[in-house]
Amino acid sequence: MKGNIAGREINYLQESIAEKRRQMIQAANQNGLSSIITLKISQELDGLLNQYTQIRQAIK
């Protein structure tokens, strides 16, 4: 059961990471790489990537 929950969480995070990457690319194209908007989305992406890494390490 625990592995199943972790698997669903990983899938959710993978989808969230992909969407956040799309948002960041779009923000960078529209506002520039160093805009506040792009940097905020980048930080949100970092948070998602950190969560993903923690879960992957926990289930190894």
PDB file of N, H, CA, C and O in Angstrom:
ATOM      1  N   MET A   1       0.821  -1.198   0.000  1.00  0.00           N
ATOM      2  CA  MET A   1       0.000   0.000   0.000  1.00  0.00           C
ATOM      3  C   MET A   1       0.862   1.258   0.000  1.00  0.00           C
ATOM      4  O   MET A   1       0.591   2.190  -0.757  1.00  0.00           O
ATOM      5  N   LYS A   2       1.902   1.296   0.844  1.00  0.00           N
ATOM      6  H   LYS A   2       2.122   0.539   1.459  1.00  0.00           H
ATOM      7  CA  LYS A   2       2.759   2.464   0.938  1.00  0.00           C
ATOM      8  C   LYS A   2       3.435   2.753  -0.403  1.00  0.00           C
ATOM      9  O   LYS A   2       3.545   3.913  -0.799  1.00  0.00           O
ATOM     10  N   GLY A   3       3.885   1.720  -1.098  1.00  0.00           N
ATOM     11  H   GLY A   3       3.796   0.778  -0.775  1.00  0.00           H
ATOM     12  CA  GLY A   3       4.510   1.892  -2.403  1.00  0.00           C
ATOM     13  C   GLY A   3       3.541   2.452  -3.432  1.00  0.00           C
ATOM     14  O   GLY A   3       3.919   3.246  -4.293  1.00  0.00           O
ATOM     15  N   ASN A   4       2.274   2.024  -3.331  1.00  0.00           N
ATOM     16  H   ASN A   4       1.967   1.379  -2.632  1.00  0.00           H
ATOM     17  CA  ASN A   4       1.243   2.507  -4.248  1.00  0.00           C
ATOM     18  C   ASN A   4       0.994   3.998  -4.046  1.00  0.00           C
ATOM     19  O   ASN A   4       0.852   4.745  -5.014  1.00  0.00           O
ATOM     20  N   ILE A   5       0.941   4.425  -2.791  1.00  0.00           N
ATOM     21  H   ILE A   5       1.056   3.818  -2.005  1.00  0.00           H
ATOM     22  CA  ILE A   5       0.746   5.846  -2.481  1.00  0.00           C
ATOM     23  C   ILE A   5       1.939   6.657  -2.980  1.00  0.00           C
ATOM     24  O   ILE A   5       1.765   7.717  -3.579  1.00  0.00           O
ATOM     25  N   ALA A   6       3.144   6.160  -2.733  1.00  0.00           N
ATOM     26  H   ALA A   6       3.286   5.298  -2.246  1.00  0.00           H
ATOM     27  CA  ALA A   6       4.346   6.851  -3.201  1.00  0.00           C
ATOM     28  C   ALA A   6       4.359   6.925  -4.724  1.00  0.00           C
ATOM     29  O   ALA A   6       4.758   7.942  -5.292  1.00  0.00           O
ATOM     30  N   GLY A   7       3.930   5.864  -5.382  1.00  0.00           N
ATOM     31  H   GLY A   7       3.606   5.038  -4.921  1.00  0.00           H
ATOM     32  CA  GLY A   7       3.884   5.847  -6.838  1.00  0.00           C
ATOM     33  C   GLY A   7       2.930   6.894  -7.384  1.00  0.00           C
ATOM     34  O   GLY A   7       3.236   7.568  -8.367  1.00  0.00           O
ATOM     35  N   ARG A   8       1.774   7.030  -6.748  1.00  0.00           N
ATOM     36  H   ARG A   8       1.526   6.482  -5.950  1.00  0.00           H
ATOM     37  CA  ARG A   8       0.803   8.045  -7.184  1.00  0.00           C
ATOM     38  C   ARG A   8       1.344   9.439  -6.934  1.00  0.00           C
ATOM     39  O   ARG A   8       1.152  10.346  -7.745  1.00  0.00           O
ATOM     40  N   GLU A   9       2.024   9.606  -5.805  1.00  0.00           N
ATOM     41  H   GLU A   9       2.181   8.870  -5.147  1.00  0.00           H
ATOM     42  CA  GLU A   9       2.605  10.919  -5.487  1.00  0.00           C
ATOM     43  C   GLU A   9       3.708  11.273  -6.481  1.00  0.00           C
ATOM     44  O   GLU A   9       3.828  12.425  -6.899  1.00  0.00           O
ATOM     45  N   ILE A  10       4.507  10.288  -6.853  1.00  0.00           N
ATOM     46  H   ILE A  10       4.410   9.352  -6.513  1.00  0.00           H
ATOM     47  CA  ILE A  10       5.560  10.516  -7.851  1.00  0.00           C
ATOM     48  C   ILE A  10       4.948  10.910  -9.183  1.00  0.00           C
ATOM     49  O   ILE A  10       5.424  11.842  -9.831  1.00  0.00           O
ATOM     50  N   ASN A  11       3.902  10.216  -9.602  1.00  0.00           N
ATOM     51  H   ASN A  11       3.515   9.458  -9.076  1.00  0.00           H
ATOM     52  CA  ASN A  11       3.233  10.554 -10.859  1.00  0.00           C
ATOM     53  C   ASN A  11       2.673  11.966 -10.820  1.00  0.00           C
ATOM     54  O   ASN A  11       2.808  12.720 -11.783  1.00  0.00           O
ATOM     55  N   TYR A  12       2.044  12.323  -9.707  1.00  0.00           N
ATOM     56  H   TYR A  12       1.934  11.710  -8.924  1.00  0.00           H
ATOM     57  CA  TYR A  12       1.505  13.670  -9.553  1.00  0.00           C
ATOM     58  C   TYR A  12       2.623  14.709  -9.640  1.00  0.00           C
ATOM     59  O   TYR A  12       2.488  15.724 -10.324  1.00  0.00           O
ATOM     60  N   LEU A  13       3.714  14.446  -8.948  1.00  0.00           N
ATOM     61  H   LEU A  13       3.824  13.622  -8.393  1.00  0.00           H
ATOM     62  CA  LEU A  13       4.835  15.389  -8.968  1.00  0.00           C
ATOM     63  C   LEU A  13       5.445  15.497 -10.361  1.00  0.00           C
ATOM     64  O   LEU A  13       5.813  16.591 -10.787  1.00  0.00           O
ATOM     65  N   GLN A  14       5.557  14.391 -11.069  1.00  0.00           N
ATOM     66  H   GLN A  14       5.258  13.501 -10.722  1.00  0.00           H
ATOM     67  CA  GLN A  14       6.096  14.431 -12.430  1.00  0.00           C
ATOM     68  C   GLN A  14       5.238  15.314 -13.324  1.00  0.00           C
ATOM     69  O   GLN A  14       5.759  16.105 -14.111  1.00  0.00           O
ATOM     70  N   GLU A  15       3.924  15.176 -13.203  1.00  0.00           N
ATOM     71  H   GLU A  15       3.501  14.534 -12.564  1.00  0.00           H
ATOM     72  CA  GLU A  15       3.019  16.011 -13.990  1.00  0.00           C
ATOM     73  C   GLU A  15       3.133  17.476 -13.577  1.00  0.00           C
ATOM     74  O   GLU A  15       3.129  18.367 -14.427  1.00  0.00           O
ATOM     75  N   SER A  16       3.235  17.720 -12.278  1.00  0.00           N
ATOM     76  H   SER A  16       3.239  16.996 -11.588  1.00  0.00           H
ATOM     77  CA  SER A  16       3.362  19.084 -11.767  1.00  0.00           C
ATOM     78  C   SER A  16       4.668  19.722 -12.223  1.00  0.00           C
ATOM     79  O   SER A  16       4.702  20.902 -12.575  1.00  0.00           O
ATOM     80  N   ILE A  17       5.736  18.940 -12.215  1.00  0.00           N
ATOM     81  H   ILE A  17       5.709  17.982 -11.930  1.00  0.00           H
ATOM     82  CA  ILE A  17       7.040  19.431 -12.657  1.00  0.00           C
ATOM     83  C   ILE A  17       6.997  19.798 -14.133  1.00  0.00           C
ATOM     84  O   ILE A  17       7.505  20.847 -14.531  1.00  0.00           O
ATOM     85  N   ALA A  18       6.394  18.941 -14.940  1.00  0.00           N
ATOM     86  H   ALA A  18       5.982  18.089 -14.617  1.00  0.00           H
ATOM     87  CA  ALA A  18       6.301  19.221 -16.377  1.00  0.00           C
ATOM     88  C   ALA A  18       5.502  20.497 -16.628  1.00  0.00           C
ATOM     89  O   ALA A  18       5.890  21.324 -17.453  1.00  0.00           O
ATOM     90  N   GLU A  19       4.391  20.654 -15.918  1.00  0.00           N
ATOM     91  H   GLU A  19       4.075  19.982 -15.249  1.00  0.00           H
ATOM     92  CA  GLU A  19       3.563  21.858 -16.088  1.00  0.00           C
ATOM     93  C   GLU A  19       4.311  23.108 -15.623  1.00  0.00           C
ATOM     94  O   GLU A  19       4.258  24.145 -16.284  1.00  0.00           O
ATOM     95  N   LYS A  20       5.002  23.011 -14.497  1.00  0.00           N
ATOM     96  H   LYS A  20       5.045  22.169 -13.960  1.00  0.00           H
ATOM     97  CA  LYS A  20       5.740  24.165 -13.978  1.00  0.00           C
ATOM     98  C   LYS A  20       6.872  24.543 -14.924  1.00  0.00           C
ATOM     99  O   LYS A  20       7.167  25.725 -15.096  1.00  0.00           O
ATOM    100  N   ARG A  21       7.508  23.546 -15.539  1.00  0.00           N
ATOM    101  H   ARG A  21       7.268  22.585 -15.399  1.00  0.00           H
ATOM    102  CA  ARG A  21       8.547  23.837 -16.543  1.00  0.00           C
ATOM    103  C   ARG A  21       7.967  24.602 -17.723  1.00  0.00           C
ATOM    104  O   ARG A  21       8.566  25.561 -18.209  1.00  0.00           O
ATOM    105  N   ARG A  22       6.786  24.167 -18.182  1.00  0.00           N
ATOM    106  H   ARG A  22       6.299  23.388 -17.786  1.00  0.00           H
ATOM    107  CA  ARG A  22       6.128  24.875 -19.293  1.00  0.00           C
ATOM    108  C   ARG A  22       5.827  26.320 -18.906  1.00  0.00           C
ATOM    109  O   ARG A  22       6.035  27.242 -19.694  1.00  0.00           O
ATOM    110  N   GLN A  23       5.340  26.503 -17.692  1.00  0.00           N
ATOM    111  H   GLN A  23       5.172  25.754 -17.051  1.00  0.00           H
ATOM    112  CA  GLN A  23       5.039  27.853 -17.217  1.00  0.00           C
ATOM    113  C   GLN A  23       6.299  28.708 -17.150  1.00  0.00           C
ATOM    114  O   GLN A  23       6.284  29.881 -17.523  1.00  0.00           O
ATOM    115  N   MET A  24       7.385  28.115 -16.673  1.00  0.00           N
ATOM    116  H   MET A  24       7.397  27.163 -16.370  1.00  0.00           H
ATOM    117  CA  MET A  24       8.634  28.860 -16.555  1.00  0.00           C
ATOM    118  C   MET A  24       9.175  29.264 -17.927  1.00  0.00           C
ATOM    119  O   MET A  24       9.632  30.393 -18.108  1.00  0.00           O
ATOM    120  N   ILE A  25       9.125  28.357 -18.878  1.00  0.00           N
ATOM    121  H   ILE A  25       8.753  27.441 -18.731  1.00  0.00           H
ATOM    122  CA  ILE A  25       9.597  28.655 -20.231  1.00  0.00           C
ATOM    123  C   ILE A  25       8.754  29.770 -20.844  1.00  0.00           C
ATOM    124  O   ILE A  25       9.280  30.694 -21.464  1.00  0.00           O
ATOM    125  N   GLN A  26       7.457  29.668 -20.663  1.00  0.00           N
ATOM    126  H   GLN A  26       7.030  28.917 -20.159  1.00  0.00           H
ATOM    127  CA  GLN A  26       6.566  30.694 -21.193  1.00  0.00           C
ATOM    128  C   GLN A  26       6.851  32.050 -20.531  1.00  0.00           C
ATOM    129  O   GLN A  26       6.918  33.074 -21.211  1.00  0.00           O
ATOM    130  N   ALA A  27       7.016  32.053 -19.224  1.00  0.00           N
ATOM    131  H   ALA A  27       6.963  31.221 -18.671  1.00  0.00           H
ATOM    132  CA  ALA A  27       7.314  33.296 -18.506  1.00  0.00           C
ATOM    133  C   ALA A  27       8.651  33.885 -18.963  1.00  0.00           C
ATOM    134  O   ALA A  27       8.773  35.099 -19.125  1.00  0.00           O
ATOM    135  N   ALA A  28       9.644  33.030 -19.169  1.00  0.00           N
ATOM    136  H   ALA A  28       9.544  32.043 -19.037  1.00  0.00           H
ATOM    137  CA  ALA A  28      10.950  33.500 -19.620  1.00  0.00           C
ATOM    138  C   ALA A  28      10.856  34.092 -21.024  1.00  0.00           C
ATOM    139  O   ALA A  28      11.480  35.113 -21.314  1.00  0.00           O
ATOM    140  N   ASN A  29      10.083  33.456 -21.885  1.00  0.00           N
ATOM    141  H   ASN A  29       9.576  32.627 -21.649  1.00  0.00           H
ATOM    142  CA  ASN A  29       9.920  33.968 -23.250  1.00  0.00           C
ATOM    143  C   ASN A  29       9.201  35.309 -23.262  1.00  0.00           C
ATOM    144  O   ASN A  29       9.523  36.180 -24.070  1.00  0.00           O
ATOM    145  N   GLN A  30       8.239  35.479 -22.379  1.00  0.00           N
ATOM    146  H   GLN A  30       7.978  34.772 -21.722  1.00  0.00           H
ATOM    147  CA  GLN A  30       7.442  36.704 -22.354  1.00  0.00           C
ATOM    148  C   GLN A  30       8.094  37.825 -21.547  1.00  0.00           C
ATOM    149  O   GLN A  30       7.975  39.000 -21.897  1.00  0.00           O
ATOM    150  N   ASN A  31       8.788  37.455 -20.459  1.00  0.00           N
ATOM    151  H   ASN A  31       8.885  36.502 -20.175  1.00  0.00           H
ATOM    152  CA  ASN A  31       9.255  38.463 -19.502  1.00  0.00           C
ATOM    153  C   ASN A  31      10.767  38.520 -19.336  1.00  0.00           C
ATOM    154  O   ASN A  31      11.283  39.447 -18.711  1.00  0.00           O
ATOM    155  N   GLY A  32      11.484  37.548 -19.882  1.00  0.00           N
ATOM    156  H   GLY A  32      11.066  36.795 -20.389  1.00  0.00           H
ATOM    157  CA  GLY A  32      12.932  37.483 -19.708  1.00  0.00           C
ATOM    158  C   GLY A  32      13.326  36.530 -18.592  1.00  0.00           C
ATOM    159  O   GLY A  32      12.538  36.229 -17.695  1.00  0.00           O
ATOM    160  N   LEU A  33      14.554  36.066 -18.673  1.00  0.00           N
ATOM    161  H   LEU A  33      15.193  36.310 -19.402  1.00  0.00           H
ATOM    162  CA  LEU A  33      15.039  35.073 -17.704  1.00  0.00           C
ATOM    163  C   LEU A  33      15.167  35.623 -16.288  1.00  0.00           C
ATOM    164  O   LEU A  33      15.017  34.874 -15.323  1.00  0.00           O
ATOM    165  N   SER A  34      15.439  36.903 -16.150  1.00  0.00           N
ATOM    166  H   SER A  34      15.561  37.511 -16.935  1.00  0.00           H
ATOM    167  CA  SER A  34      15.670  37.460 -14.816  1.00  0.00           C
ATOM    168  C   SER A  34      14.471  38.221 -14.268  1.00  0.00           C
ATOM    169  O   SER A  34      14.598  38.949 -13.283  1.00  0.00           O
ATOM    170  N   SER A  35      13.309  38.062 -14.894  1.00  0.00           N
ATOM    171  H   SER A  35      13.205  37.471 -15.694  1.00  0.00           H
ATOM    172  CA  SER A  35      12.124  38.750 -14.372  1.00  0.00           C
ATOM    173  C   SER A  35      11.680  38.103 -13.066  1.00  0.00           C
ATOM    174  O   SER A  35      11.933  36.924 -12.820  1.00  0.00           O
ATOM    175  N   ILE A  36      11.020  38.889 -12.245  1.00  0.00           N
ATOM    176  H   ILE A  36      10.814  39.847 -12.445  1.00  0.00           H
ATOM    177  CA  ILE A  36      10.517  38.397 -10.957  1.00  0.00           C
ATOM    178  C   ILE A  36       9.563  37.224 -11.170  1.00  0.00           C
ATOM    179  O   ILE A  36       9.596  36.250 -10.419  1.00  0.00           O
ATOM    180  N   ILE A  37       8.727  37.315 -12.179  1.00  0.00           N
ATOM    181  H   ILE A  37       8.701  38.107 -12.790  1.00  0.00           H
ATOM    182  CA  ILE A  37       7.752  36.250 -12.458  1.00  0.00           C
ATOM    183  C   ILE A  37       8.469  34.948 -12.782  1.00  0.00           C
ATOM    184  O   ILE A  37       8.137  33.896 -12.236  1.00  0.00           O
ATOM    185  N   THR A  38       9.457  35.022 -13.677  1.00  0.00           N
ATOM    186  H   THR A  38       9.727  35.877 -14.121  1.00  0.00           H
ATOM    187  CA  THR A  38      10.209  33.822 -14.060  1.00  0.00           C
ATOM    188  C   THR A  38      10.948  33.236 -12.865  1.00  0.00           C
ATOM    189  O   THR A  38      10.965  32.020 -12.674  1.00  0.00           O
ATOM    190  N   LEU A  39      11.558  34.104 -12.062  1.00  0.00           N
ATOM    191  H   LEU A  39      11.544  35.092 -12.217  1.00  0.00           H
ATOM    192  CA  LEU A  39      12.302  33.626 -10.887  1.00  0.00           C
ATOM    193  C   LEU A  39      11.381  32.967  -9.865  1.00  0.00           C
ATOM    194  O   LEU A  39      11.750  31.965  -9.253  1.00  0.00           O
ATOM    195  N   LYS A  40      10.189  33.523  -9.678  1.00  0.00           N
ATOM    196  H   LYS A  40       9.889  34.338 -10.175  1.00  0.00           H
ATOM    197  CA  LYS A  40       9.235  32.919  -8.737  1.00  0.00           C
ATOM    198  C   LYS A  40       8.821  31.525  -9.212  1.00  0.00           C
ATOM    199  O   LYS A  40       8.775  30.583  -8.422  1.00  0.00           O
ATOM    200  N   ILE A  41       8.525  31.404 -10.484  1.00  0.00           N
ATOM    201  H   ILE A  41       8.563  32.170 -11.126  1.00  0.00           H
ATOM    202  CA  ILE A  41       8.146  30.090 -11.021  1.00  0.00           C
ATOM    203  C   ILE A  41       9.315  29.118 -10.924  1.00  0.00           C
ATOM    204  O   ILE A  41       9.120  27.937 -10.638  1.00  0.00           O
ATOM    205  N   SER A  42      10.522  29.609 -11.159  1.00  0.00           N
ATOM    206  H   SER A  42      10.680  30.568 -11.391  1.00  0.00           H
ATOM    207  CA  SER A  42      11.719  28.771 -11.037  1.00  0.00           C
ATOM    208  C   SER A  42      11.877  28.242  -9.611  1.00  0.00           C
ATOM    209  O   SER A  42      12.233  27.081  -9.411  1.00  0.00           O
ATOM    210  N   GLN A  43      11.612  29.093  -8.628  1.00  0.00           N
ATOM    211  H   GLN A  43      11.322  30.037  -8.790  1.00  0.00           H
ATOM    212  CA  GLN A  43      11.694  28.658  -7.234  1.00  0.00           C
ATOM    213  C   GLN A  43      10.625  27.615  -6.918  1.00  0.00           C
ATOM    214  O   GLN A  43      10.875  26.663  -6.179  1.00  0.00           O
ATOM    215  N   GLU A  44       9.436  27.801  -7.482  1.00  0.00           N
ATOM    216  H   GLU A  44       9.232  28.575  -8.082  1.00  0.00           H
ATOM    217  CA  GLU A  44       8.374  26.813  -7.285  1.00  0.00           C
ATOM    218  C   GLU A  44       8.778  25.473  -7.909  1.00  0.00           C
ATOM    219  O   GLU A  44       8.534  24.411  -7.335  1.00  0.00           O
ATOM    220  N   LEU A  45       9.396  25.538  -9.086  1.00  0.00           N
ATOM    221  H   LEU A  45       9.594  26.400  -9.552  1.00  0.00           H
ATOM    222  CA  LEU A  45       9.881  24.322  -9.745  1.00  0.00           C
ATOM    223  C   LEU A  45      10.946  23.646  -8.891  1.00  0.00           C
ATOM    224  O   LEU A  45      10.949  22.423  -8.752  1.00  0.00           O
ATOM    225  N   ASP A  46      11.842  24.433  -8.325  1.00  0.00           N
ATOM    226  H   ASP A  46      11.839  25.426  -8.439  1.00  0.00           H
ATOM    227  CA  ASP A  46      12.869  23.876  -7.434  1.00  0.00           C
ATOM    228  C   ASP A  46      12.233  23.119  -6.271  1.00  0.00           C
ATOM    229  O   ASP A  46      12.690  22.036  -5.903  1.00  0.00           O
ATOM    230  N   GLY A  47      11.186  23.688  -5.699  1.00  0.00           N
ATOM    231  H   GLY A  47      10.814  24.568  -5.998  1.00  0.00           H
ATOM    232  CA  GLY A  47      10.495  23.031  -4.592  1.00  0.00           C
ATOM    233  C   GLY A  47       9.905  21.693  -5.004  1.00  0.00           C
ATOM    234  O   GLY A  47      10.013  20.705  -4.278  1.00  0.00           O
ATOM    235  N   LEU A  48       9.279  21.669  -6.176  1.00  0.00           N
ATOM    236  H   LEU A  48       9.191  22.472  -6.766  1.00  0.00           H
ATOM    237  CA  LEU A  48       8.710  20.413  -6.676  1.00  0.00           C
ATOM    238  C   LEU A  48       9.805  19.383  -6.933  1.00  0.00           C
ATOM    239  O   LEU A  48       9.641  18.206  -6.612  1.00  0.00           O
ATOM    240  N   LEU A  49      10.920  19.822  -7.510  1.00  0.00           N
ATOM    241  H   LEU A  49      11.054  20.778  -7.770  1.00  0.00           H
ATOM    242  CA  LEU A  49      12.025  18.903  -7.775  1.00  0.00           C
ATOM    243  C   LEU A  49      12.618  18.359  -6.485  1.00  0.00           C
ATOM    244  O   LEU A  49      12.995  17.189  -6.417  1.00  0.00           O
ATOM    245  N   ASN A  50      12.701  19.206  -5.459  1.00  0.00           N
ATOM    246  H   ASN A  50      12.394  20.156  -5.515  1.00  0.00           H
ATOM    247  CA  ASN A  50      13.197  18.744  -4.162  1.00  0.00           C
ATOM    248  C   ASN A  50      12.267  17.705  -3.549  1.00  0.00           C
ATOM    249  O   ASN A  50      12.725  16.700  -3.006  1.00  0.00           O
ATOM    250  N   GLN A  51      10.956  17.947  -3.636  1.00  0.00           N
ATOM    251  H   GLN A  51      10.584  18.764  -4.078  1.00  0.00           H
ATOM    252  CA  GLN A  51       9.983  16.969  -3.129  1.00  0.00           C
ATOM    253  C   GLN A  51      10.131  15.643  -3.865  1.00  0.00           C
ATOM    254  O   GLN A  51      10.142  14.579  -3.247  1.00  0.00           O
ATOM    255  N   TYR A  52      10.243  15.713  -5.174  1.00  0.00           N
ATOM    256  H   TYR A  52      10.234  16.577  -5.677  1.00  0.00           H
ATOM    257  CA  TYR A  52      10.385  14.512  -6.000  1.00  0.00           C
ATOM    258  C   TYR A  52      11.625  13.723  -5.579  1.00  0.00           C
ATOM    259  O   TYR A  52      11.567  12.505  -5.413  1.00  0.00           O
ATOM    260  N   THR A  53      12.731  14.418  -5.409  1.00  0.00           N
ATOM    261  H   THR A  53      12.778  15.408  -5.544  1.00  0.00           H
ATOM    262  CA  THR A  53      13.982  13.765  -5.019  1.00  0.00           C
ATOM    263  C   THR A  53      13.857  13.104  -3.657  1.00  0.00           C
ATOM    264  O   THR A  53      14.322  11.980  -3.469  1.00  0.00           O
ATOM    265  N   GLN A  54      13.238  13.784  -2.713  1.00  0.00           N
ATOM    266  H   GLN A  54      12.860  14.698  -2.866  1.00  0.00           H
ATOM    267  CA  GLN A  54      13.068  13.226  -1.361  1.00  0.00           C
ATOM    268  C   GLN A  54      12.234  11.949  -1.391  1.00  0.00           C
ATOM    269  O   GLN A  54      12.566  10.970  -0.722  1.00  0.00           O
ATOM    270  N   ILE A  55      11.167  11.959  -2.155  1.00  0.00           N
ATOM    271  H   ILE A  55      10.897  12.754  -2.698  1.00  0.00           H
ATOM    272  CA  ILE A  55      10.315  10.770  -2.224  1.00  0.00           C
ATOM    273  C   ILE A  55      11.043   9.623  -2.906  1.00  0.00           C
ATOM    274  O   ILE A  55      10.973   8.482  -2.452  1.00  0.00           O
ATOM    275  N   ARG A  56      11.737   9.919  -3.985  1.00  0.00           N
ATOM    276  H   ARG A  56      11.794  10.846  -4.354  1.00  0.00           H
ATOM    277  CA  ARG A  56      12.479   8.874  -4.708  1.00  0.00           C
ATOM    278  C   ARG A  56      13.533   8.254  -3.788  1.00  0.00           C
ATOM    279  O   ARG A  56      13.726   7.038  -3.808  1.00  0.00           O
ATOM    280  N   GLN A  57      14.207   9.061  -2.994  1.00  0.00           N
ATOM    281  H   GLN A  57      14.050  10.048  -2.979  1.00  0.00           H
ATOM    282  CA  GLN A  57      15.232   8.533  -2.096  1.00  0.00           C
ATOM    283  C   GLN A  57      14.607   7.714  -0.969  1.00  0.00           C
ATOM    284  O   GLN A  57      15.190   6.731  -0.511  1.00  0.00           O
ATOM    285  N   ALA A  58      13.440   8.116  -0.533  1.00  0.00           N
ATOM    286  H   ALA A  58      12.967   8.915  -0.905  1.00  0.00           H
ATOM    287  CA  ALA A  58      12.772   7.419   0.583  1.00  0.00           C
ATOM    288  C   ALA A  58      12.290   6.029   0.176  1.00  0.00           C
ATOM    289  O   ALA A  58      12.233   5.130   1.014  1.00  0.00           O
ATOM    290  N   ILE A  59      11.944   5.841  -1.089  1.00  0.00           N
ATOM    291  H   ILE A  59      11.991   6.571  -1.770  1.00  0.00           H
ATOM    292  CA  ILE A  59      11.420   4.532  -1.501  1.00  0.00           C
ATOM    293  C   ILE A  59      12.493   3.599  -2.042  1.00  0.00           C
ATOM    294  O   ILE A  59      12.184   2.479  -2.448  1.00  0.00           O
ATOM    295  N   LYS A  60      13.736   4.034  -2.055  1.00  0.00           N
ATOM    296  H   LYS A  60      13.987   4.944  -1.724  1.00  0.00           H
ATOM    297  CA  LYS A  60      14.823   3.163  -2.527  1.00  0.00           C
ATOM    298  C   LYS A  60      15.166   2.130  -1.494  1.00  0.00           C
ATOM    299  O   LYS A  60      16.057   1.309  -1.714  1.00  0.00           O
TER     300      LYS A  60
END
